Amino acid sequence: MRFGILVNEGPFTHQASDTAYQFAKAAIGKGHKVGRVFFYHDGVNNANKLSEPQADDRNLVALWSKLGTEHGIDLVVCVAAAMRRGIKDDLLPAGFRISGLGQLIEAGIASDRLVVFGD
């Protein structure tokens, strides 16, 4: 099965990002394909390489970057939501890119299921 994932929450304010990451990792582990993860609303904060969680906390920004790079997942950050939060191309970790809502629509069309995490 081919999954698209929509993440609407940031890495430190809600469990949605961590749950989405765990879902993507488990799906890949079971032989499924995750074609694209679209970060929207506060979810764009998952793509800010300036974030530095404390030493005993998971670094979801780094984990998403590594998962995307290792498995060829298209990690797309909504341009409008990113601009509102001061996230620009130079703040993106490896594997992330900024684009528009058309990429979310395309993910829904190209996937068997589009799974949404967060409000």
N, CA, C and O atoms as a printed pandas DataFrame, in Angstrom:
     atom_number atom_name residue_name chain_id  residue_number  x_coord  y_coord  z_coord
0              1         N          MET        A               1    0.839   -1.175    0.000
1              2        CA          MET        A               1    0.000    0.000    0.000
2              3         C          MET        A               1    0.888    1.243    0.000
3              4         O          MET        A               1    1.968    1.252    0.591
4              5         N          ARG        A               2    0.420    2.275   -0.663
5              6        CA          ARG        A               2    1.151    3.542   -0.740
6              7         C          ARG        A               2    0.444    4.573    0.145
7              8         O          ARG        A               2   -0.748    4.835   -0.016
8              9         N          PHE        A               3    1.202    5.151    1.079
9             10        CA          PHE        A               3    0.652    6.129    2.006
10            11         C          PHE        A               3    1.165    7.528    1.717
11            12         O          PHE        A               3    2.321    7.716    1.339
12            13         N          GLY        A               4    0.294    8.499    1.900
13            14        CA          GLY        A               4    0.661    9.896    2.012
14            15         C          GLY        A               4    0.357   10.292    3.444
15            16         O          GLY        A               4   -0.604    9.794    4.030
16            17         N          ILE        A               5    1.153   11.172    4.014
17            18        CA          ILE        A               5    0.971   11.570    5.409
18            19         C          ILE        A               5    0.891   13.086    5.493
19            20         O          ILE        A               5    1.679   13.793    4.864
20            21         N          LEU        A               6   -0.064   13.583    6.272
21            22        CA          LEU        A               6   -0.217   14.996    6.546
22            23         C          LEU        A               6    0.026   15.226    8.028
23            24         O          LEU        A               6   -0.654   14.640    8.870
24            25         N          VAL        A               7    1.001   16.086    8.354
25            26        CA          VAL        A               7    1.340   16.401    9.742
26            27         C          VAL        A               7    0.975   17.862    9.999
27            28         O          VAL        A               7    1.526   18.764    9.369
28            29         N          ASN        A               8    0.044   18.090   10.925
29            30        CA          ASN        A               8   -0.456   19.437   11.208
30            31         C          ASN        A               8    0.056   20.042   12.509
31            32         O          ASN        A               8   -0.268   21.189   12.814
32            33         N          GLU        A               9    0.839   19.312   13.274
33            34        CA          GLU        A               9    1.300   19.786   14.582
34            35         C          GLU        A               9    2.818   19.774   14.670
35            36         O          GLU        A               9    3.491   18.987   14.005
36            37         N          GLY        A              10    3.339   20.660   15.503
37            38        CA          GLY        A              10    4.783   20.762   15.699
38            39         C          GLY        A              10    5.332   19.633   16.545
39            40         O          GLY        A              10    4.572   18.867   17.138
40            41         N          PRO        A              11    6.652   19.528   16.603
41            42        CA          PRO        A              11    7.283   18.401   17.290
42            43         C          PRO        A              11    7.276   18.479   18.814
43            44         O          PRO        A              11    7.526   17.471   19.474
44            45         N          PHE        A              12    6.998   19.640   19.386
45            46        CA          PHE        A              12    7.122   19.787   20.836
46            47         C          PHE        A              12    5.822   20.164   21.539
47            48         O          PHE        A              12    5.796   20.266   22.765
48            49         N          THR        A              13    4.736   20.374   20.780
49            50        CA          THR        A              13    3.496   20.834   21.385
50            51         C          THR        A              13    2.382   19.791   21.347
51            52         O          THR        A              13    1.335   19.985   21.965
52            53         N          HIS        A              14    2.589   18.717   20.649
53            54        CA          HIS        A              14    1.532   17.731   20.428
54            55         C          HIS        A              14    2.192   16.414   20.059
55            56         O          HIS        A              14    3.299   16.409   19.521
56            57         N          GLN        A              15    1.532   15.298   20.338
57            58        CA          GLN        A              15    2.099   13.986   20.025
58            59         C          GLN        A              15    1.943   13.613   18.553
59            60         O          GLN        A              15    2.482   12.594   18.120
60            61         N          ALA        A              16    1.218   14.418   17.777
61            62        CA          ALA        A              16    0.893   14.059   16.391
62            63         C          ALA        A              16    2.135   13.813   15.533
63            64         O          ALA        A              16    2.157   12.869   14.743
64            65         N          SER        A              17    3.153   14.637   15.676
65            66        CA          SER        A              17    4.354   14.473   14.852
66            67         C          SER        A              17    5.071   13.171   15.188
67            68         O          SER        A              17    5.500   12.441   14.295
68            69         N          ASP        A              18    5.197   12.889   16.463
69            70        CA          ASP        A              18    5.858   11.651   16.878
70            71         C          ASP        A              18    5.058   10.431   16.420
71            72         O          ASP        A              18    5.637    9.442   15.970
72            73         N          THR        A              19    3.734   10.500   16.533
73            74        CA          THR        A              19    2.880    9.402   16.090
74            75         C          THR        A              19    2.986    9.218   14.581
75            76         O          THR        A              19    3.043    8.087   14.097
76            77         N          ALA        A              20    3.012   10.320   13.834
77            78        CA          ALA        A              20    3.158   10.246   12.373
78            79         C          ALA        A              20    4.493    9.614   12.005
79            80         O          ALA        A              20    4.560    8.779   11.103
80            81         N          TYR        A              21    5.546   10.007   12.694
81            82        CA          TYR        A              21    6.872    9.437   12.439
82            83         C          TYR        A              21    6.863    7.933   12.709
83            84         O          TYR        A              21    7.353    7.149   11.896
84            85         N          GLN        A              22    6.308    7.536   13.846
85            86        CA          GLN        A              22    6.252    6.113   14.193
86            87         C          GLN        A              22    5.404    5.337   13.178
87            88         O          GLN        A              22    5.747    4.211   12.816
88            89         N          PHE        A              23    4.310    5.931   12.723
89            90        CA          PHE        A              23    3.473    5.301   11.706
90            91         C          PHE        A              23    4.257    5.094   10.414
91            92         O          PHE        A              23    4.242    4.005    9.841
92            93         N          ALA        A              24    4.942    6.141    9.958
93            94        CA          ALA        A              24    5.718    6.051    8.710
94            95         C          ALA        A              24    6.795    4.978    8.819
95            96         O          ALA        A              24    6.983    4.179    7.901
96            97         N          LYS        A              25    7.489    4.967    9.932
97            98        CA          LYS        A              25    8.557    3.987   10.152
98            99         C          LYS        A              25    7.988    2.563   10.165
99           100         O          LYS        A              25    8.565    1.659    9.561
100          101         N          ALA        A              26    6.868    2.366   10.844
101          102        CA          ALA        A              26    6.246    1.036   10.906
102          103         C          ALA        A              26    5.726    0.601    9.541
103          104         O          ALA        A              26    5.873   -0.560    9.161
104          105         N          ALA        A              27    5.117    1.530    8.801
105          106        CA          ALA        A              27    4.599    1.198    7.467
106          107         C          ALA        A              27    5.730    0.746    6.551
107          108         O          ALA        A              27    5.600   -0.246    5.833
108          109         N          ILE        A              28    6.833    1.477    6.581
109          110        CA          ILE        A              28    7.991    1.101    5.764
110          111         C          ILE        A              28    8.524   -0.262    6.205
111          112         O          ILE        A              28    8.885   -1.099    5.377
112          113         N          GLY        A              29    8.568   -0.468    7.513
113          114        CA          GLY        A              29    9.032   -1.745    8.051
114          115         C          GLY        A              29    8.182   -2.926    7.623
115          116         O          GLY        A              29    8.673   -4.052    7.550
116          117         N          LYS        A              30    6.909   -2.677    7.340
117          118        CA          LYS        A              30    5.991   -3.736    6.891
118          119         C          LYS        A              30    5.945   -3.857    5.371
119          120         O          LYS        A              30    5.146   -4.620    4.829
120          121         N          GLY        A              31    6.811   -3.099    4.681
121          122        CA          GLY        A              31    6.894   -3.219    3.232
122          123         C          GLY        A              31    6.023   -2.257    2.446
123          124         O          GLY        A              31    5.941   -2.356    1.222
124          125         N          HIS        A              32    5.372   -1.329    3.130
125          126        CA          HIS        A              32    4.553   -0.330    2.450
126          127         C          HIS        A              32    5.434    0.830    1.984
127          128         O          HIS        A              32    6.589    0.947    2.393
128          129         N          LYS        A              33    4.885    1.671    1.139
129          130        CA          LYS        A              33    5.603    2.831    0.608
130          131         C          LYS        A              33    4.987    4.104    1.192
131          132         O          LYS        A              33    3.767    4.264    1.205
132          133         N          VAL        A              34    5.838    4.995    1.669
133          134        CA          VAL        A              34    5.406    6.335    2.067
134          135         C          VAL        A              34    5.971    7.278    1.016
135          136         O          VAL        A              34    7.175    7.533    0.979
136          137         N          GLY        A              35    5.101    7.789    0.173
137          138        CA          GLY        A              35    5.555    8.616   -0.945
138          139         C          GLY        A              35    5.861   10.038   -0.555
139          140         O          GLY        A              35    6.847   10.618   -1.010
140          141         N          ARG        A              36    5.008   10.610    0.296
141          142        CA          ARG        A              36    5.190   12.014    0.657
142          143         C          ARG        A              36    4.646   12.262    2.056
143          144         O          ARG        A              36    3.619   11.710    2.451
144          145         N          VAL        A              37    5.358   13.105    2.795
145          146        CA          VAL        A              37    4.856   13.645    4.055
146          147         C          VAL        A              37    4.734   15.146    3.841
147          148         O          VAL        A              37    5.700   15.814    3.470
148          149         N          PHE        A              38    3.529   15.669    4.081
149          150        CA          PHE        A              38    3.272   17.098    3.906
150          151         C          PHE        A              38    3.115   17.721    5.282
151          152         O          PHE        A              38    2.272   17.292    6.069
152          153         N          PHE        A              39    3.918   18.725    5.572
153          154        CA          PHE        A              39    3.893   19.421    6.858
154          155         C          PHE        A              39    3.133   20.730    6.678
155          156         O          PHE        A              39    3.501   21.570    5.857
156          157         N          TYR        A              40    2.063   20.889    7.460
157          158        CA          TYR        A              40    1.135   22.006    7.297
158          159         C          TYR        A              40    0.845   22.623    8.661
159          160         O          TYR        A              40    1.092   21.990    9.687
160          161         N          HIS        A              41    0.333   23.827    8.687
161          162        CA          HIS        A              41    0.046   24.565    9.926
162          163         C          HIS        A              41    1.306   24.553   10.803
163          164         O          HIS        A              41    2.399   24.821   10.304
164          165         N          ASP        A              42    1.169   24.245   12.114
165          166        CA          ASP        A              42    2.342   24.208   12.992
166          167         C          ASP        A              42    3.255   23.025   12.687
167          168         O          ASP        A              42    4.374   22.957   13.196
168          169         N          GLY        A              43    2.789   22.104   11.869
169          170        CA          GLY        A              43    3.616   20.971   11.466
170          171         C          GLY        A              43    4.885   21.382   10.741
171          172         O          GLY        A              43    5.848   20.617   10.696
172          173         N          VAL        A              44    4.897   22.589   10.168
173          174        CA          VAL        A              44    6.107   23.055    9.479
174          175         C          VAL        A              44    7.286   23.193   10.440
175          176         O          VAL        A              44    8.438   23.220   10.008
176          177         N          ASN        A              45    7.005   23.281   11.738
177          178        CA          ASN        A              45    8.097   23.369   12.719
178          179         C          ASN        A              45    8.911   22.084   12.813
179          180         O          ASN        A              45    9.978   22.068   13.425
180          181         N          ASN        A              46    8.416   21.016   12.213
181          182        CA          ASN        A              46    9.187   19.771   12.131
182          183         C          ASN        A              46   10.344   19.902   11.156
183          184         O          ASN        A              46   11.189   19.010   11.075
184          185         N          ALA        A              47   10.394   20.997   10.417
185          186        CA          ALA        A              47   11.422   21.206    9.393
186          187         C          ALA        A              47   12.325   22.388    9.712
187          188         O          ALA        A              47   12.896   22.997    8.807
188          189         N          ASN        A              48   12.455   22.709   10.975
189          190        CA          ASN        A              48   13.310   23.829   11.373
190          191         C          ASN        A              48   14.590   23.283   12.000
191          192         O          ASN        A              48   14.582   22.802   13.133
192          193         N          LYS        A              49   15.686   23.364   11.252
193          194        CA          LYS        A              49   16.937   22.792   11.754
194          195         C          LYS        A              49   17.523   23.572   12.924
195          196         O          LYS        A              49   18.498   23.125   13.527
196          197         N          LEU        A              50   16.954   24.723   13.259
197          198        CA          LEU        A              50   17.431   25.492   14.417
198          199         C          LEU        A              50   16.876   24.974   15.735
199          200         O          LEU        A              50   17.359   25.355   16.801
200          201         N          SER        A              51   15.872   24.115   15.678
201          202        CA          SER        A              51   15.307   23.589   16.928
202          203         C          SER        A              51   16.311   22.652   17.586
203          204         O          SER        A              51   16.954   21.839   16.922
204          205         N          GLU        A              52   16.432   22.781   18.891
205          206        CA          GLU        A              52   17.368   21.950   19.656
206          207         C          GLU        A              52   16.679   21.427   20.906
207          208         O          GLU        A              52   16.666   22.099   21.937
208          209         N          PRO        A              53   16.105   20.232   20.822
209          210        CA          PRO        A              53   15.481   19.666   22.018
210          211         C          PRO        A              53   16.536   19.321   23.056
211          212         O          PRO        A              53   17.707   19.122   22.732
212          213         N          GLN        A              54   16.104   19.253   24.303
213          214        CA          GLN        A              54   17.054   18.895   25.362
214          215         C          GLN        A              54   17.599   17.492   25.124
215          216         O          GLN        A              54   17.021   16.705   24.375
216          217         N          ALA        A              55   18.700   17.199   25.763
217          218        CA          ALA        A              55   19.454   15.965   25.483
218          219         C          ALA        A              55   18.641   14.687   25.695
219          220         O          ALA        A              55   18.874   13.695   25.005
220          221         N          ASP        A              56   17.700   14.691   26.625
221          222        CA          ASP        A              56   16.940   13.467   26.894
222          223         C          ASP        A              56   15.624   13.393   26.104
223          224         O          ASP        A              56   14.790   12.528   26.371
224          225         N          ASP        A              57   15.442   14.292   25.141
225          226        CA          ASP        A              57   14.231   14.315   24.323
226          227         C          ASP        A              57   14.560   13.864   22.903
227          228         O          ASP        A              57   15.693   14.015   22.446
228          229         N          ARG        A              58   13.567   13.309   22.204
229          230        CA          ARG        A              58   13.766   12.885   20.819
230          231         C          ARG        A              58   13.854   14.099   19.912
231          232         O          ARG        A              58   13.109   15.065   20.081
232          233         N          ASN        A              59   14.754   14.049   18.960
233          234        CA          ASN        A              59   14.913   15.134   17.999
234          235         C          ASN        A              59   14.138   14.758   16.739
235          236         O          ASN        A              59   14.686   14.159   15.813
236          237         N          LEU        A              60   12.855   15.118   16.719
237          238        CA          LEU        A              60   12.001   14.714   15.597
238          239         C          LEU        A              60   12.417   15.353   14.279
239          240         O          LEU        A              60   12.220   14.764   13.217
240          241         N          VAL        A              61   12.985   16.540   14.337
241          242        CA          VAL        A              61   13.454   17.175   13.103
242          243         C          VAL        A              61   14.532   16.297   12.464
243          244         O          VAL        A              61   14.484   16.024   11.265
244          245         N          ALA        A              62   15.487   15.865   13.256
245          246        CA          ALA        A              62   16.559   14.999   12.746
246          247         C          ALA        A              62   16.021   13.626   12.339
247          248         O          ALA        A              62   16.468   13.056   11.344
248          249         N          LEU        A              63   15.072   13.098   13.097
249          250        CA          LEU        A              63   14.510   11.784   12.777
250          251         C          LEU        A              63   13.749   11.817   11.449
251          252         O          LEU        A              63   13.899   10.910   10.630
252          253         N          TRP        A              64   12.932   12.859   11.230
253          254        CA          TRP        A              64   12.228   12.989    9.951
254          255         C          TRP        A              64   13.219   13.120    8.805
255          256         O          TRP        A              64   13.059   12.492    7.758
256          257         N          SER        A              65   14.245   13.940    9.009
257          258        CA          SER        A              65   15.253   14.156    7.967
258          259         C          SER        A              65   15.926   12.843    7.587
259          260         O          SER        A              65   16.086   12.536    6.405
260          261         N          LYS        A              66   16.313   12.080    8.586
261          262        CA          LYS        A              66   16.987   10.800    8.337
262          263         C          LYS        A              66   16.059    9.809    7.645
263          264         O          LYS        A              66   16.467    9.137    6.698
264          265         N          LEU        A              67   14.800    9.713    8.113
265          266        CA          LEU        A              67   13.846    8.781    7.509
266          267         C          LEU        A              67   13.588    9.148    6.049
267          268         O          LEU        A              67   13.568    8.279    5.177
268          269         N          GLY        A              68   13.394   10.429    5.793
269          270        CA          GLY        A              68   13.146   10.879    4.427
270          271         C          GLY        A              68   14.306   10.607    3.499
271          272         O          GLY        A              68   14.117   10.156    2.369
272          273         N          THR        A              69   15.511   10.882    3.976
273          274        CA          THR        A              69   16.715   10.691    3.173
274          275         C          THR        A              69   16.972    9.204    2.904
275          276         O          THR        A              69   17.285    8.818    1.778
276          277         N          GLU        A              70   16.839    8.381    3.935
277          278        CA          GLU        A              70   17.124    6.948    3.793
278          279         C          GLU        A              70   16.113    6.211    2.919
279          280         O          GLU        A              70   16.465    5.237    2.253
280          281         N          HIS        A              71   14.856    6.669    2.916
281          282        CA          HIS        A              71   13.800    5.925    2.219
282          283         C          HIS        A              71   13.205    6.679    1.033
283          284         O          HIS        A              71   12.187    6.263    0.480
284          285         N          GLY        A              72   13.825    7.770    0.646
285          286        CA          GLY        A              72   13.365    8.512   -0.522
286          287         C          GLY        A              72   11.974    9.107   -0.369
287          288         O          GLY        A              72   11.225    9.205   -1.342
288          289         N          ILE        A              73   11.630    9.503    0.844
289          290        CA          ILE        A              73   10.324   10.109    1.103
290          291         C          ILE        A              73   10.417   11.597    0.790
291          292         O          ILE        A              73   11.357   12.273    1.207
292          293         N          ASP        A              74    9.447   12.089    0.064
293          294        CA          ASP        A              74    9.368   13.512   -0.265
294          295         C          ASP        A              74    8.791   14.250    0.942
295          296         O          ASP        A              74    7.600   14.133    1.232
296          297         N          LEU        A              75    9.631   15.007    1.641
297          298        CA          LEU        A              75    9.210   15.763    2.823
298          299         C          LEU        A              75    8.917   17.194    2.389
299          300         O          LEU        A              75    9.835   17.978    2.147
300          301         N          VAL        A              76    7.635   17.529    2.292
301          302        CA          VAL        A              76    7.224   18.822    1.754
302          303         C          VAL        A              76    6.671   19.711    2.864
303          304         O          VAL        A              76    5.827   19.293    3.657
304          305         N          VAL        A              77    7.163   20.940    2.901
305          306        CA          VAL        A              77    6.758   21.930    3.888
306          307         C          VAL        A              77    5.894   22.974    3.173
307          308         O          VAL        A              77    6.311   23.529    2.156
308          309         N          CYS        A              78    4.706   23.241    3.693
309          310        CA          CYS        A              78    3.804   24.220    3.087
310          311         C          CYS        A              78    4.444   25.604    3.106
311          312         O          CYS        A              78    4.842   26.093    4.163
312          313         N          VAL        A              79    4.541   26.227    1.947
313          314        CA          VAL        A              79    5.213   27.513    1.816
314          315         C          VAL        A              79    4.527   28.606    2.629
315          316         O          VAL        A              79    5.208   29.377    3.304
316          317         N          ALA        A              80    3.199   28.693    2.582
317          318        CA          ALA        A              80    2.498   29.761    3.303
318          319         C          ALA        A              80    2.641   29.597    4.811
319          320         O          ALA        A              80    2.913   30.566    5.519
320          321         N          ALA        A              81    2.458   28.374    5.303
321          322        CA          ALA        A              81    2.595   28.119    6.740
322          323         C          ALA        A              81    4.033   28.344    7.202
323          324         O          ALA        A              81    4.262   28.854    8.299
324          325         N          ALA        A              82    4.988   27.970    6.379
325          326        CA          ALA        A              82    6.403   28.163    6.720
326          327         C          ALA        A              82    6.758   29.644    6.787
327          328         O          ALA        A              82    7.426   30.084    7.722
328          329         N          MET        A              83    6.314   30.409    5.801
329          330        CA          MET        A              83    6.621   31.843    5.775
330          331         C          MET        A              83    6.042   32.547    7.005
331          332         O          MET        A              83    6.683   33.428    7.578
332          333         N          ARG        A              84    4.837   32.159    7.406
333          334        CA          ARG        A              84    4.214   32.763    8.592
334          335         C          ARG        A              84    5.022   32.490    9.852
335          336         O          ARG        A              84    4.958   33.257   10.812
336          337         N          ARG        A              85    5.770   31.417    9.850
337          338        CA          ARG        A              85    6.542   31.019   11.036
338          339         C          ARG        A              85    8.037   31.281   10.874
339          340         O          ARG        A              85    8.839   30.838   11.696
340          341         N          GLY        A              86    8.405   31.989    9.832
341          342        CA          GLY        A              86    9.803   32.375    9.625
342          343         C          GLY        A              86   10.706   31.261    9.152
343          344         O          GLY        A              86   11.925   31.351    9.300
344          345         N          ILE        A              87   10.140   30.213    8.587
345          346        CA          ILE        A              87   10.942   29.091    8.104
346          347         C          ILE        A              87   11.158   29.266    6.604
347          348         O          ILE        A              87   10.208   29.303    5.822
348          349         N          LYS        A              88   12.409   29.371    6.228
349          350        CA          LYS        A              88   12.783   29.551    4.825
350          351         C          LYS        A              88   13.738   28.434    4.421
351          352         O          LYS        A              88   14.168   27.640    5.259
352          353         N          ASP        A              89   14.068   28.377    3.131
353          354        CA          ASP        A              89   14.900   27.296    2.591
354          355         C          ASP        A              89   16.186   27.060    3.373
355          356         O          ASP        A              89   16.592   25.913    3.562
356          357         N          ASP        A              90   16.831   28.126    3.828
357          358        CA          ASP        A              90   18.120   27.957    4.514
358          359         C          ASP        A              90   17.971   27.343    5.904
359          360         O          ASP        A              90   18.973   26.970    6.515
360          361         N          LEU        A              91   16.754   27.231    6.414
361          362        CA          LEU        A              91   16.527   26.619    7.726
362          363         C          LEU        A              91   16.101   25.158    7.632
363          364         O          LEU        A              91   15.881   24.506    8.652
364          365         N          LEU        A              92   15.985   24.645    6.410
365          366        CA          LEU        A              92   15.512   23.273    6.230
366          367         C          LEU        A              92   16.637   22.258    6.359
367          368         O          LEU        A              92   17.706   22.441    5.776
368          369         N          PRO        A              93   16.407   21.189    7.118
369          370        CA          PRO        A              93   17.379   20.098    7.159
370          371         C          PRO        A              93   17.363   19.308    5.847
371          372         O          PRO        A              93   16.494   19.516    5.000
372          373         N          ALA        A              94   18.305   18.424    5.693
373          374        CA          ALA        A              94   18.381   17.570    4.494
374          375         C          ALA        A              94   17.075   16.807    4.318
375          376         O          ALA        A              94   16.481   16.328    5.284
376          377         N          GLY        A              95   16.643   16.704    3.076
377          378        CA          GLY        A              95   15.461   15.923    2.741
378          379         C          GLY        A              95   14.168   16.711    2.677
379          380         O          GLY        A              95   13.201   16.247    2.073
380          381         N          PHE        A              96   14.121   17.893    3.284
381          382        CA          PHE        A              96   12.918   18.727    3.269
382          383         C          PHE        A              96   12.970   19.704    2.105
383          384         O          PHE        A              96   14.045   20.109    1.663
384          385         N          ARG        A              97   11.787   20.077    1.615
385          386        CA          ARG        A              97   11.700   21.139    0.612
386          387         C          ARG        A              97   10.404   21.906    0.831
387          388         O          ARG        A              97    9.433   21.368    1.363
388          389         N          ILE        A              98   10.401   23.161    0.415
389          390        CA          ILE        A              98    9.219   24.013    0.537
390          391         C          ILE        A              98    8.452   23.984   -0.784
391          392         O          ILE        A              98    9.037   24.085   -1.862
392          393         N          SER        A              99    7.127   23.843   -0.674
393          394        CA          SER        A              99    6.275   23.872   -1.861
394          395         C          SER        A              99    4.863   24.243   -1.436
395          396         O          SER        A              99    4.620   24.546   -0.268
396          397         N          GLY        A             100    3.941   24.217   -2.376
397          398        CA          GLY        A             100    2.579   24.650   -2.118
398          399         C          GLY        A             100    1.600   23.522   -1.850
399          400         O          GLY        A             100    1.957   22.344   -1.839
400          401         N          LEU        A             101    0.348   23.923   -1.631
401          402        CA          LEU        A             101   -0.712   22.970   -1.312
402          403         C          LEU        A             101   -0.997   21.985   -2.431
403          404         O          LEU        A             101   -1.582   20.930   -2.185
404          405         N          GLY        A             102   -0.601   22.301   -3.639
405          406        CA          GLY        A             102   -0.773   21.360   -4.740
406          407         C          GLY        A             102   -0.080   20.041   -4.462
407          408         O          GLY        A             102   -0.530   18.992   -4.925
408          409         N          GLN        A             103    1.017   20.083   -3.708
409          410        CA          GLN        A             103    1.741   18.858   -3.355
410          411         C          GLN        A             103    0.925   17.986   -2.406
411          412         O          GLN        A             103    1.028   16.760   -2.436
412          413         N          LEU        A             104    0.113   18.625   -1.562
413          414        CA          LEU        A             104   -0.778   17.861   -0.683
414          415         C          LEU        A             104   -1.867   17.180   -1.503
415          416         O          LEU        A             104   -2.169   16.006   -1.290
416          417         N          ILE        A             105   -2.447   17.910   -2.431
417          418        CA          ILE        A             105   -3.479   17.332   -3.296
418          419         C          ILE        A             105   -2.895   16.174   -4.101
419          420         O          ILE        A             105   -3.517   15.118   -4.220
420          421         N          GLU        A             106   -1.717   16.371   -4.643
421          422        CA          GLU        A             106   -1.066   15.308   -5.418
422          423         C          GLU        A             106   -0.789   14.083   -4.554
423          424         O          GLU        A             106   -0.939   12.952   -5.018
424          425         N          ALA        A             107   -0.386   14.296   -3.300
425          426        CA          ALA        A             107   -0.133   13.171   -2.390
426          427         C          ALA        A             107   -1.407   12.367   -2.176
427          428         O          ALA        A             107   -1.371   11.138   -2.135
428          429         N          GLY        A             108   -2.532   13.061   -2.038
429          430        CA          GLY        A             108   -3.807   12.377   -1.867
430          431         C          GLY        A             108   -4.204   11.568   -3.081
431          432         O          GLY        A             108   -4.752   10.472   -2.959
432          433         N          ILE        A             109   -3.926   12.109   -4.247
433          434        CA          ILE        A             109   -4.273   11.420   -5.496
434          435         C          ILE        A             109   -3.363   10.212   -5.725
435          436         O          ILE        A             109   -3.829    9.152   -6.145
436          437         N          ALA        A             110   -2.071   10.372   -5.450
437          438        CA          ALA        A             110   -1.088    9.326   -5.745
438          439         C          ALA        A             110   -1.053    8.211   -4.694
439          440         O          ALA        A             110   -0.435    7.170   -4.918
440          441         N          SER        A             111   -1.705    8.423   -3.562
441          442        CA          SER        A             111   -1.658    7.451   -2.459
442          443         C          SER        A             111   -2.919    6.617   -2.401
443          444         O          SER        A             111   -3.985    7.036   -2.852
444          445         N          ASP        A             112   -2.778    5.433   -1.840
445          446        CA          ASP        A             112   -3.947    4.623   -1.540
446          447         C          ASP        A             112   -4.691    5.200   -0.331
447          448         O          ASP        A             112   -5.918    5.139   -0.255
448          449         N          ARG        A             113   -3.933    5.755    0.601
449          450        CA          ARG        A             113   -4.488    6.368    1.802
450          451         C          ARG        A             113   -3.683    7.610    2.145
451          452         O          ARG        A             113   -2.454    7.605    2.078
452          453         N          LEU        A             114   -4.391    8.677    2.514
453          454        CA          LEU        A             114   -3.756    9.882    3.059
454          455         C          LEU        A             114   -4.117    9.907    4.531
455          456         O          LEU        A             114   -5.286   10.053    4.888
456          457         N          VAL        A             115   -3.117    9.764    5.383
457          458        CA          VAL        A             115   -3.340    9.677    6.816
458          459         C          VAL        A             115   -2.974   11.022    7.446
459          460         O          VAL        A             115   -1.889   11.554    7.212
460          461         N          VAL        A             116   -3.900   11.568    8.253
461          462        CA          VAL        A             116   -3.739   12.900    8.833
462          463         C          VAL        A             116   -3.438   12.767   10.325
463          464         O          VAL        A             116   -4.105   12.028   11.050
464          465         N          PHE        A             117   -2.410   13.507   10.764
465          466        CA          PHE        A             117   -2.026   13.528   12.170
466          467         C          PHE        A             117   -2.109   14.959   12.681
467          468         O          PHE        A             117   -1.428   15.850   12.173
468          469         N          GLY        A             118   -2.946   15.172   13.685
469          470        CA          GLY        A             118   -3.152   16.503   14.259
470          471         C          GLY        A             118   -4.385   17.152   13.679
471          472         O          GLY        A             118   -4.921   16.717   12.660
472          473         N          ASP        A             119   -4.827   18.208   14.354
473          474        CA          ASP        A             119   -6.046   18.918   13.937
474          475         C          ASP        A             119   -5.856   19.733   12.691
475          476         O          ASP        A             119   -6.795   20.380   12.228
